[in-house]
Amino acid sequence: MNIVFSRDSQVRVMENIVANTEKYFGQFCSLLAAYTRKTARLRDKADQLVKQLIDFANSENPELRATMRGFAEDLAKVQDYRQAQVERLETKVVNPLKLYGAQIKQTRAEIKKFKHVQNHEIKQLEKLEKLRQKSPSDQQMIGQAETRVQRAAVDSSRTTLHLEETVDAFQRQKLKDLQKFFCDFVTIEMVFHAKAVEVYSSAFQTLEKYDLERDLLDFRAKMQGVYGHYDTQLLANTNTSPSVLQSLASQGTLQVQLSRANEDPEHPHANHGRFSLCEWVVKGQPAHCVCGQGGHLMLPGHSL
């Protein structure tokens, strides 16, 4: 009977191991699955940010447009790495933890089977004790009862040995899997963050190299109604006749482009002479004028 009680204590230890594993592995699975889902949502939000950055860049001046597009591309690369992170977490951490429930169920079934064998042994022992008390002289019945008790004890011993091996293997596998799960988790995180730091460094350099002054020049040029970069000195020296400007304005002038040919000797259209051509757009049709020395404006049919 003492052996039976010893086995019962052994079973309680095994049950506690399985119950503890089921409790904490279930919590790990739930939390890591939530962690993976939130990482996927972060990826989705970052993708939306990339889209907004590209839309914003398309509405801005060339310098800022190039900078924001470069930044958006780097941010999109980080999200590609984050997508790989999500997939690896699901494959190497979350899914194996989900499958661990089957191993727990199998081990618990082995414990239940052992408890059934143990209960049978206890019942046989109780019957033998009752028989000895009621019929101590009936040796035949007592002998048969003792035989049944011995068989039950053998079955119980064999089942106990098998259960010990099962629970020992379960515990070994649990510790090994726990180590692997979290090693994989840390490796996945390290790979993602290493790649992310590399790309974010590139994004930082892209933003740091942004030339604010060039964009301000374009902005100020647009504020003055002249598109693109322009030479303020050239505009100051161009003294166009008020009557000519008034005539052009009355004809629906849309855009003026002033040539910088005489200012830049390396310009491909430089004249290196007295005159330079300027193109005017009047009522949708191109017309030409000639800027002479001193910045005076001449139209076809007019003279200096």
TORROLO-419423 format. One record per residue: residue in one letter; x, y, z of N, C-alpha, C, O in turn. Coordinates in steps of 0.05 Angstrom, whole numbers, plus 5000, padded with zeros to 4 digits. Layout:
N
AXYZXYZXYZXYZ
...
***
This chain:
304
M501649765000500050005000501750255000501050454988
N504050235014505850475014506950534986507250764979
I507350324971508350354943506250504927506850674911
V503750434932501550564917501450864924501151034906
F501750934950501651214957504051364946503851594938
S506351224944508751354932508251414903508951624893
R506951224889506351264861504351494857504451654838
D502451514876500451734875501852004877501052194863
S503752024895505252274898506852334873507052564865
Q507852124860509352154835507552264813508352434798
V505152164812503252254792502552544795502252694776
R502252634820501552914826503753104816503153314805
V506253014819508453174809508253194778508653414767
M507752974765507452964736505153144727505453294707
E502953124740500653284733501253584736500353744719
N502753654757503453934760505254034738504954264729
I507053864729508853944707507353994682507754204668
V505453814676503853844651502054094653501754244634
A500754124677498954354680500454614679499454814667
N502854624690504454874690505254934661505255174653
T506054734646506854764618504454874602504755054586
E502154744606499754834591499055124597498355274579
K499255204622498555474630500455684617499555874604
Y503055644621504955854613505455844583505856054570
F505555604571505955594542503455714528503755844507
G501155674539498755794528498956094529498156234510
Q499956204551500256494553502356604534501956814522
F504556454532506656534513505556544485506056734470
C504056344478502856324451501056564446501156694425
S499256624465497356844462498757114460498057274443
L500757154477502157414476503857454451503957664440
L505257234443506957264419505257284394506057414375
A502857154394501057194371500157484370499957604348
A499457604393498657884394500958064385500458264371
Y503357994394505758154387506058144356506658354344
T505757914344506057884315503858044300504358174280
R501358034311499158184298499658484299499258634280
K500658574322501158864325503458954307503459174296
T505458774304507658834285506658864257507459034242
A504758684250503558694223501958954219501959074198
R500459034241498959294239500859534237500259724223
L503159514251505159734248506159744220506659964209
R506659514207507459504179505359634161506059784143
D502859584166500659694150500560004153500260144133
K500860104178500860384182503260524169503060744158
A505560384170507960494157507660504126508560684113
D506260304115505660304087503960544079504260664058
Q501960604096500360834091501961094093501561284077
L503861104111505561334113507261364088507661594079
V508261144078509861154053508261274030509161444015
K505761184028503961284007503461584010503561733990
Q503061674035502561964039505062124033504962344023
L507362014040509862154034510262184004511162403994
I509661973988509961993959507962203948508662363930
D505462193957503462393948504362673955504062853938
F505362713979506362973987508663063969508863293961
A510562873964512962943948512163033920513363213909
N510162903909509262983881508063263880507863373858
S507363373903506163643903508263863909507464093911
E510763783914512763973923514764043901514763923879
N516664223908518764303890520764073886520863883902
P522364083864524063863857525863763879526263523883
E527163953893529063873914527763713936528663503943
L525563823946524063683968522863423957522663223971
R521863433932520663193920522662963919521962733926
A525163013910527162803909527862703937528162463941
T528062883956528662803984526562623996527162414007
M524062713993521862564005521462293991520662094004
R521862283965521662023952523761833961523261593965
G526261933964528361763975527761664003528261434009
F526761844020526061764047523761554046523861364061
A521761594029519561404027520561134018519560924027
E522461133999523460873990524960724012524660484015
D526460874028527860744051525860634071526160414082
L523760794076521760704095520260464085519560284100
A519860444059518560214047520359964049519359744053
K522960004047524759774051524559664079524559424083
V524359844099524059754127521559584130521559384144
Q519459664116516959514118517159234104515859044112
D518859224084519358954072520758774092520058534095
Y522658884107523958734128521958664150522158444162
R520158844156518158794177516258574169515458414185
Q515558564143513858344133515258074136514057884144
A517858064130519457824134519457754164519357514171
Q519657954181519657904210517057774219517057584234
V514757884209512157774216511957484207510957314222
E512757424182512557154172514256954188513456734193
R516657044195518456864211517356824239517556604249
L516257024251515056994278512856794277512556624295
E511156814257508856624255509856334250508856144262
T511956304233512856044226514555914248514155674253
K516356064260518255944278517555964308518655824324
V515656144315515056174343512056114349511455944366
V510256254336507456234343506255964336505055834352
N506655874311505455624303506455384319504855214326
P509155364324510055134342508755144370508154934381
L508355384380507055404406504155314405503155184424
K502855374383500055284379499954974379498154854391
L501854854365501954564363502654424389502254184392
Y503754574408504654454433502254344449502654174466
G499854454444497554354458497054064453496053924471
A497753954430497353674424499153494441498353284450
Q501653594445503553434462502553434491502753234504
I501553654500500453674527498153484530497853344550
K496353484510494053304511494853014512493652854526
Q496852944496497852664495499052584522498552354531
T500652754534501852694560499752664581499952494599
R497752844580495652824600494052564597493152454617
A493752474572492352214568493951984580492751794591
E496651994578498251794590497951784621497851574634
I497852024632497452044662494751934670494451794690
K492751994654490051894659489951584658488651454674
K491351474638491451184635492851054659491950854670
F494951184669496351084692494551094717494550904733
K493151314720491351334743489251124743488451024764
H488251054719486250844717487450574727486150424741
V489950514718491250264726491750274756491450074770
Q492550504766493150524795490550484812490650354832
N488350594803485850564817485050264817483950164837
H485450134795484849844794486549694814485549514828
E489049764817490849634836489849684865489749504881
I489049924870488049994897485449844903485149744926
K483649814884481249664888481749364894480549244912
Q483649254880484448974885485648944913485048744926
L487149134921488249124949486049144969486149004990
E484149314965481949354983480249094985479449015007
K479748974962478248714962479748504978478448344993
L482348494974483948294988483748335019483548145034
E483948585027483848645056481048575068480848465090
K478948635053476248565062475948265064474748155083
L476948125044476747825043478247705067477247515079
R480447805073482047705096480547755123480747595141
Q479147985123477748035148475147865151474547775173
K473747835129471247685129471647385129470347235144
S473547285113473946995110476846925113478146855093
P477946955136480846895139481546605134483846535128
S479546425136480146145132479846055103480645835096
D478646225087478246155058480746215043480946425030
Q482546035044485146075031485046085001486546214988
Q483145934990482845934961482046204951483246304932
M480046324963479146594955481246794960481746974944
I482646774982484746964989487046934968488247124960
G487646684961489746634941489146764914490846884901
Q486646724906485746844880485947154882486747284862
A485147264905485247554908488047654908488747864897
E489847504920492647574920493847574892495547734884
T492947374876493847354849492947604833494547714817
R490547674837489447914823491048164831491548344815
V491648184857493148414867495948424854496948634847
Q497248184852499848174840499848264810501648404801
R497748164796497548254768497148554766498248684749
A495448654783494948944783497449104789497949314778
A499048994808501549124816503549124793504949324788
V503648894778505448884755504649084734506249224723
D501949084728500949284708501549564717502349734701
S501249614743501749884753504649964751505350184744
S506349764757509249824756510149874727511650064721
R509049704709509749744680508750014670510150154656
T506250084678505150344669506550574682506950784669
T507450544707508950754720511550804706512351034701
L512950584699515550614684515150764658516650944650
H513050674643512450804618511651094621512551264606
L510151154642509351434648511851604655512051834646
E513551494671515951634678517651714653518651934651
E517951514635519351564611517951774594519251954582
T515351764593513751954577514052234587514552424572
V513652264614513852534626516652634625517052874621
D518652464628521452554626522052654598523252864595
A521152504578521452594550519952854545520953034531
F517552874556515953124554517453364566517553574553
Q518553324589520053544603522553624587523053854584
R523953424578526353484562525653634536526953834530
Q523553544522522753674498521753954504522154144488
K520353984526519254254533521554454537521454674527
L523554374552525854554557527354614532528254844527
K527754404515529154444490527554634471528654814459
D524954594470523254764453523055044463523155234448
L522955074490522855344501525355504494525255734487
Q527555374496530155494488530155574459530955794451
K529155394442529155444413527155664405527855844389
F524855664417522855864411523956144416523756324399
F525156184439525956454446528656524433529256764428
C530356324427532656384411531856474383533056664372
D529956344371528856424345527656704346528056864328
F526156754367524857014371527057234372526757434358
V529057194388531157394390532757424364533357654356
T533257204350534657224325533057374304534157544290
I530457324302528757464284528757764290528857924271
E528557834315528558114323531258244316531258474307
M533458104322536058224316536458274286537558474278
V535658074270535958104241534358344231535358504215
F531858364240530258584232531458854240531659034223
H532158884265533259134275535859204262536459444257
A537559004257540159064243539659174215540859374207
K537859044201537159144174535859414175536359594159
A534059454194532659704197534559934203534260154192
V536459884221538460094228540060174203540560414199
E540759974187542260034163540660214144541660404133
V538060144140536460304122535760574134535760774120
Y535160584160534560834173537061024172536661264170
S539460914173541861084170541861214142542561444140
S541261054122541061174095538861384093539261594081
A536561334106534461534106535261784120534562004111
F536761754142537661994156539562164139539362404138
Q541362024125543162174108541662314085542362534078
T539662184074538062304053536662564063536762764050
L535562544087534262784099536263004106535663234103
E538562914116540563114124541763264100542563494103
K541863134077542963264053540963444039541663584019
Y538563454048536563624036537363914036538064034056
D537364044012538164324008535664504010534264543990
L535264614033532864784038532965034021530865124012
E535365144018535665404004534765383975533565563964
R535365153962534565123934531565123931530465233913
D530164983950527264983949526165263955524165343943
L527465413972526565683978526865863953525166033948
L528965823938529365973913527065923894525966103881
D526365663891524165593873521565703883519865813868
F521165693909518665803921518466103916516366203909
R520666243921520666533917520266613888518966813881
A521366443870521066493842518066463834516966623819
K516766253845513966223840512266453851510266533840
M513066543874511666773886511767023869509967183869
Q513967043853514267273835513167223808513267393790
G512066983804510866913778512766813757511966783734
V515266753765517266653746517966373756518666333779
Y517866173738518165893746521065813741522265883721
G522065663760524865563758526665773771525765983780
H529265703771531265883783531666123763531366093739
Y532266363774532666593757534866763769535666733792
D535966943752538167123760536967393766536067533748
T537067473791535867723799537267963787536068163781
Q539967933782541468153770540568203742540368423733
L540067983727539168003699536468143698535968303680
L534568073716531968203716532268493723530768663712
A534068563740534368853747535469013724534869253722
N537068893706538269043684536569053659537269183640
T534368903659532668893635530469113638528469073651
N530969343625529169573626527369573602527969713582
T525269423603523469393581521669643579520769753599
S521169733554519469963550516669923561515469713555
P515570103577512870063588510770033567508869893570
S511070183544509070163523509069883510506969783503
V511469773508511669503496510369293515508869123506
L511069313541509869123560506869153561505468953563
Q505869403559503069443560501769323535499569203537
S503069343512501969223488501868923490499968793482
L504068803501504068513504502068413524500768203519
A501668563546499768483565496968483554495268323560
S496368683537493768703525493268483505490968423499
Q495368353495495068123477494867853491494767653478
G494867853518494467603533497067453538497167213535
T499267603546501767463552501367263574500267323595
L502367013570502066803590504566753606504466693630
Q506866763592509366683606511766823594511866863570
V513666893611516167013602518466843610518666753633
Q520266783591522666643598525066813589525466863565
L526566903607528867073602531366903597531966723613
S532866953576535266803571537566903588537867143592
R539166713597541566783612544066743595546166703606
A543666743569545866673551548266863554550566773555
N547767123556549967313557551367313584553667393586
E549867213605551067203632552966973635554866983651
D552366743621553966503625555366433599554166333580
P557966473598559466413574559466123566560066063543
E558865943585558865653579556165553572555765323566
H554165733572551465653565551365563536552665683519
P549965343530550065233503548865423482549465393458
H547165613490545965793471547166073473545866263464
A549566103485550766363488551466483461552466343443
N550966753458551566893433554367013433555567043412
H555267093457557867233459557767483441559867563430
G555567603437555367843419553468043431553168063455
R552168193414550468413423547668333430546368463446
F546768123418543968053421543567773432545267593430
S541267733445540467463454537467443448535967633449
L536567193443533767153437532267083462533266933479
C529867183464528067113485525467023472524567143453
E524266823483521766723472519366813489519466783513
W517366923476514967013489512666833479512566763455
V510866783496508466633488506166823489505366923510
V505066873465502867063463500366923452500466823429
K498266923467495766793458496366503448495166413429
G498166373462498666093456500566053433501265823426
Q501566273419503366253396506066363404506166573417
P508266233397510866333404511666573387510966583363
A512866763399513966993385516767043395517366953417
H518367183380521167223388521767523390520667683375
C523467583409524467863411527467853414528567633417
V528668063413531568083414532368273436531368503437
C534068183455535068363476537768463467539668303464
G538068713463540568833455542268903479541568843502
Q544469043474546269123495544869313513543269483504
G545369293539544069473558541369363567539969483583
G540569123555538169003564535669113550533469053560
H535969273528533569383515532169163499533468983488
L529569173498527868963486526969053459525969283456
M527368883438526368943412524568723402525268493404
L522268793391520468603379520768623349521668823338
P519868413335519868433305518268673296516068713304
G519568833279518269073269518969313285518069543279
H520469273308521369503324524369533323525669343317
S525269763328528169813328528969953354527270063368
L531569933359532570063383532370373381533170513400
***
